[in-house]
Structure formats: C-alpha cells, structure tokens
Amino acid sequence: MAVDSSRDALSVFGSRTFDLAFVDLRLGTELGLQLYAEQTLVKAKEPLEIVGNSYKKGAASLLDLLDARRTYNQTRVAANQAAFDYNVSVFQLEQATGQKLAGQK
C-alpha cells in the first residue's frame, strides 16, 4: 500500500515537474531569446555607437561614453541570462521526460 502511494506521489510530482519545465521552456524561448536576439541587442547598440561617435568629435564626455557602454553591457548580460534560462529549461524538460528534445544538440 505504501509503495503504491509513493508511486502515485512520484507520478504527480513528475507530471508537475514536466508541466513547469515545459512552461519555463516555452516562456524562455518565445519571450526571452527572441526579444533579445531580434530587437533589444540591436537597438541597444545604436545609442552606444552614437555616443561613441559624439565622444570622438568632442561632443560627449567620457562619462557619457562609459554610461552608454554600461547600459549596452547590461543588455548583453540580460540576453545571456535569457539564453541560460532557456538551456536550463531544456535540461529540466529532458530530465522530466527522460528524452532528448527534437532539434536540440
């Protein structure tokens, strides 16, 4: 009797783990990676280039340039975090299912 109830609890836990991993994977893919790769990183580099050109011409201070660089680096860190979160979600999903996901290396 205790073995059956443990098996049932493990089945519910496994199902819940799978559901959470799948939701995390979907959110990580659809929201995080696409947003950063397609829009945010490209848009974040533009102000850095503008401030860099202004600095070269003497129209912006070193502080302005460093601030633009910091902002761009923070955006890159967020993009890397999104990629990391996606990979963790893939791993969790593969652990929950015991299979490699199609299309994954």
LUMNUGU-617768 format. One record per residue: residue number from 1; residue in three letters; x, y, z of N, C-alpha, C in turn. Coordinates in Angstrom, 3 decimals, padded with zeros to 6 digits. Each point is the difference from the previous one (the first is absolute). Layout:
N
 balum guke      nxx      nyy      nzz     caxx     cayy     cazz      cxx      cyy      czz
   NUM  ALA        X        Y        Z        X        Y        Z        X        Y        Z
...
***
This chain:
105
 balum guke      nxx      nyy      nzz     caxx     cayy     cazz      cxx      cyy      czz
     1  MET  000.817 -001.185  000.000 -000.817  001.185  000.000  000.869  001.260  000.000
     2  ALA  001.036  000.034  000.827  000.888  001.162  000.075  000.770  000.178 -001.303
     3  VAL  000.329 -001.124 -000.642  000.722  000.075 -001.267 -000.886  000.631 -001.077
     4  ASP -001.278 -000.389 -000.025 -000.922  000.572 -000.987 -000.187  001.490  000.221
     5  SER -000.138  000.404  001.247 -000.194  001.423  000.270  001.261  000.792 -000.315
     6  SER  001.175 -000.572  000.220  001.248  000.660 -000.371  000.112  000.112 -001.508
     7  ARG -000.405 -001.050 -000.694  000.032  000.012 -001.459 -000.952  001.065 -000.556
     8  ASP -001.183  000.109  000.610 -000.963  001.015 -000.422  000.547  001.407  000.247
     9  ALA  000.600  000.193  001.158  000.563  001.309  000.336  001.119  000.358 -000.972
    10  LEU  000.838 -000.976 -000.332  001.084  000.233 -000.946 -000.550  000.320 -001.383
    11  SER -001.065 -000.680 -000.388 -000.628  000.261 -001.299 -000.548  001.419 -000.063
    12  VAL -000.672  000.441  001.065 -000.538  001.361  000.053  001.145  001.007 -000.009
    13  PHE  001.039 -000.269  000.780  001.161  000.891  000.046  000.664  000.080 -001.369
    14  GLY  000.177 -001.137 -000.660  000.615 -000.037 -001.318 -000.822  000.759 -001.019
    15  SER -001.303 -000.154  000.074 -000.891  000.701 -000.919  000.087  001.509  000.231
    16  ARG  000.018  000.399  001.253  000.084  001.422  000.346  001.350  000.567 -000.431
    17  THR  001.063 -000.751  000.206  001.329  000.432 -000.418  000.038  000.180 -001.506
    18  PHE -000.596 -000.935 -000.726 -000.064  000.100 -001.456 -000.770  001.242 -000.420
    19  ASP -001.155  000.228  000.619 -000.814  001.167 -000.347  000.765  001.298  000.232
    20  LEU  000.651  000.111  001.140  000.762  001.211  000.309  001.174  000.179 -000.957
    21  ALA  000.699 -001.089 -000.294  001.141  000.084 -000.904 -000.454  000.407 -001.399
    22  PHE -001.128 -000.540 -000.442 -000.507  000.344 -001.324 -000.397  001.474 -000.067
    23  VAL -000.672  000.494  001.031 -000.387  001.414  000.031  001.244  000.884  000.019
    24  ASP  000.984 -000.346  000.817  001.246  000.765  000.055  000.698  000.001 -001.357
    25  LEU  000.024 -001.145 -000.658  000.640 -000.092 -001.303 -000.719  000.870 -001.010
    26  ARG -001.313 -000.076 -000.010 -000.774  000.787 -000.966  000.188  001.497  000.236
    27  LEU -000.074  000.423  001.254  000.186  001.417  000.303  001.410  000.454 -000.340
    28  GLY  000.976 -000.824  000.344  001.381  000.348 -000.289  000.252  000.132 -001.486
    29  THR -000.613 -000.851 -000.779  000.188  000.038 -001.442 -000.727  001.175 -000.616
    30  GLU -001.272  000.087  000.256 -000.827  000.983 -000.684  000.275  001.425  000.447
    31  LEU  000.180  000.194  001.279  000.144  001.363  000.500  001.448  000.457  000.104
    32  GLY  000.800 -000.787  000.666  001.358  000.428  000.304  000.937  000.042 -001.182
    33  LEU  000.240 -001.143 -000.613  001.004 -000.066 -001.050 -000.372  000.797 -001.239
    34  GLN -001.223 -000.120 -000.450 -000.398  000.709 -001.208  000.046  001.513  000.202
    35  LEU -000.491  000.448  001.130 -000.003  001.435  000.277  001.412  000.564  000.013
    36  TYR  000.903 -000.657  000.726  001.363  000.514  000.095  000.761 -000.143 -001.299
    37  ALA -000.148 -001.119 -000.662  000.771 -000.223 -001.223 -000.471  000.894 -001.145
    38  GLU -001.292  000.159 -000.139 -000.530  000.696 -001.159 -000.143  001.506  000.197
    39  GLN -000.214  000.447  001.202 -000.316  001.407  000.192  000.942  000.705  000.963
    40  THR  000.048 -000.449  001.204  000.650  000.747  001.067  001.490  000.210 -000.227
    41  LEU  000.720 -001.059 -000.372  001.443  000.165 -000.192  000.323  000.946 -001.151
    42  VAL -000.757 -000.099 -001.064  000.235  000.888 -001.140 -000.286  001.445  000.387
    43  LYS -001.126  000.211  000.677 -000.370  001.360  000.405  000.922  000.552  001.076
    44  ALA  000.525 -000.870  000.832  000.873  000.462  001.084  001.360  000.450 -000.518
    45  LYS  000.412 -000.515 -001.140  001.310  000.367 -000.536 -000.024  001.372 -000.679
    46  GLU -001.136  000.410 -000.507 -000.103  001.283 -000.695  000.412  001.184  000.871
    47  PRO -000.537  000.142  001.224  000.429  001.136  000.839  001.493 -000.036  000.334
    48  LEU  000.534 -001.201  000.162  001.428 -000.121  000.277  000.813  000.532 -001.173
    49  GLU -000.405 -000.342 -001.207  000.716  000.487 -001.183 -000.139  001.519 -000.151
    50  ILE -001.183  000.515  000.279 -000.221  001.447 -000.097  000.858  000.748  001.016
    51  VAL -000.007 -000.468  001.233  000.801  000.651  001.045  001.487 -000.164 -000.312
    52  GLY  000.391 -001.149 -000.533  001.400 -000.213 -000.379  000.450  000.989 -001.058
    53  ASN -000.838  000.216 -001.003  000.333  000.984 -001.042  000.028  001.423  000.568
    54  SER -000.946  000.293  000.875 -000.028  001.329  000.638  001.241  000.224  000.853
    55  TYR  000.434 -001.036  000.686  001.197  000.098  000.840  001.233  000.285 -000.860
    56  LYS  000.094 -000.691 -001.137  001.143  000.211 -000.899  000.050  001.431 -000.520
    57  LYS -001.168  000.603 -000.159 -000.073  001.377 -000.507  000.053  001.037  001.116
    58  GLY  000.071 -000.476  001.247  000.078  000.907  001.133 -001.346  000.512  000.484
    59  ALA -001.097 -000.568 -000.516 -001.334  000.471  000.381 -000.582 -000.769  001.186
    60  ALA  000.648 -001.059  000.420 -000.463 -000.775  001.157  001.181 -000.234  000.931
    61  SER -000.305 -000.121  001.273  001.064 -000.199  000.991  000.344 -001.485  000.119
    62  LEU  001.121 -000.240  000.661  000.403 -001.378  000.276 -001.053 -000.688  000.862
    63  LEU -000.589  000.744  000.911 -001.052 -000.560  000.850 -001.202 -000.444 -000.838
    64  ASP -000.362  000.797 -001.004 -001.087 -000.385 -000.894  000.329 -001.298 -000.736
    65  LEU  001.219 -000.102 -000.472  000.430 -001.199 -000.719 -000.019 -001.221  000.917
    66  LEU  000.521  000.162  001.199  000.020 -001.122  000.943 -001.412 -000.416  000.416
    67  ASP -000.877  000.977  000.150 -001.387 -000.317  000.351 -000.688 -000.760 -001.133
    68  ALA  000.240  000.417 -001.241 -000.578 -000.699 -001.151  000.547 -001.427 -000.080
    69  ARG  001.290 -000.174  000.269  000.625 -001.333 -000.014 -000.596 -000.873  001.107
    70  ARG -000.186  000.584  001.183 -000.581 -000.751  001.121 -001.408 -000.472 -000.344
    71  THR -000.797  000.883 -000.566 -001.365 -000.354 -000.368 -000.010 -001.128 -001.027
    72  TYR  000.874  000.102 -000.990  000.085 -001.047 -001.013  000.436 -001.324  000.625
    73  ASN  000.978  000.048  000.880  000.467 -001.227  000.664 -001.090 -000.623  000.862
    74  GLN -000.801  000.825  000.670 -001.104 -000.537  000.790 -001.015 -000.718 -000.898
    75  THR -000.214  000.544 -001.169 -000.919 -000.639 -000.952  000.565 -001.333 -000.466
    76  ARG  001.289 -000.056 -000.249  000.641 -001.265 -000.399 -000.082 -001.027  001.123
    77  VAL  000.180  000.445  001.233 -000.112 -000.912  001.142 -001.420 -000.571  000.075
    78  ALA -000.997  000.847 -000.207 -001.387 -000.474  000.014 -000.255 -001.002 -001.126
    79  ALA  000.591  000.232 -001.165 -000.147 -000.938 -001.123  000.657 -001.339  000.332
    80  ASN  001.173  000.062  000.602  000.674 -001.236  000.407 -000.793 -000.732  001.073
    81  GLN -000.623  000.735  000.916 -000.823 -000.616  001.037 -001.204 -000.696 -000.627
    82  ALA -000.593  000.637 -001.008 -001.144 -000.611 -000.687  000.418 -001.302 -000.682
    83  ALA  001.170 -000.006 -000.639  000.495 -001.221 -000.641  000.281 -001.082  001.041
    84  PHE  000.574  000.393  001.127  000.260 -000.947  001.080 -001.304 -000.592  000.536
    85  ASP -000.991  000.857  000.245 -001.294 -000.471  000.502 -000.646 -000.972 -000.974
    86  TYR  000.125  000.288 -001.285 -000.533 -000.899 -001.026  000.679 -001.368  000.085
    87  ASN  001.328 -000.001  000.089  000.736 -001.263  000.066 -000.331 -000.791  001.261
    88  VAL -000.193  000.687  001.113 -000.409 -000.677  001.234 -001.381 -000.620 -000.186
    89  SER -000.909  000.713 -000.652 -001.343 -000.528 -000.244  000.053 -001.240 -000.889
    90  VAL  000.843  000.032 -001.021  000.161 -001.174 -000.869  000.502 -001.177  000.823
    91  PHE  001.004  000.241  000.819  000.548 -001.057  000.847 -001.068 -000.573  000.928
    92  GLN -000.774  000.865  000.651 -001.039 -000.466  000.917 -001.051 -000.819 -000.732
    93  LEU -000.352  000.435 -001.182 -000.994 -000.722 -000.783  000.541 -001.357 -000.427
    94  GLU  001.246 -000.038 -000.414  000.603 -001.277 -000.375  000.111 -000.932  001.198
    95  GLN  000.296  000.551  001.170  000.067 -000.818  001.216 -001.380 -000.547  000.354
    96  ALA -001.017  000.841 -000.155 -001.350 -000.412  000.365 -000.527 -001.075 -000.943
    97  THR  000.369  000.080 -001.279 -000.511 -000.967 -000.984  000.932 -001.165 -000.210
    98  GLY  001.280  000.177  000.341  000.975 -001.046 -000.229  000.392 -000.108 -001.457
    99  GLN -000.267  001.032 -000.780  000.304 -000.018 -001.431  000.627  001.325 -000.412
   100  LYS  000.783 -000.081 -001.079  000.511  001.222 -000.609 -001.110  000.645 -000.782
   101  LEU -000.056  001.330  000.026 -001.010  000.715 -000.776  000.391 -000.013 -001.471
   102  ALA -000.976 -000.113 -000.870  000.262  000.030 -001.435  000.567  001.359 -000.366
   103  GLY  001.007  000.012 -000.835  000.598  001.243 -000.449  001.049  000.546  000.950
   104  GLN  000.252 -000.673  001.098  001.014  000.447  000.957  001.281 -000.783 -000.220
   105  LYS  001.131  000.646  000.274  001.306 -000.652 -000.152  000.257 -000.950  001.127
***
